[in-house]
C-alpha cells in the first residue's frame, strides 16, 4: 500500500473545530510537523477537508 507524507504548513487558528479535529486525528497540530499514513479512502477523505493546511507528498 502506498504511503503518504503529510506536513502541516498553515496554522489551525481561525479554522473550524472540525478542521482542527481532523488535523489532530491525522497526528498534526503544529506547523512543520510531519507524519506518514497509508493511502486509504479514510485518510483521503480527511485530507480533502484540510488540504489547504497540509502539504502531501509520496513517502
Helices and strands as residue ranges (DSSP letters): E 3-8, H 17-26, E 34-38, H 41-50, E 54-58
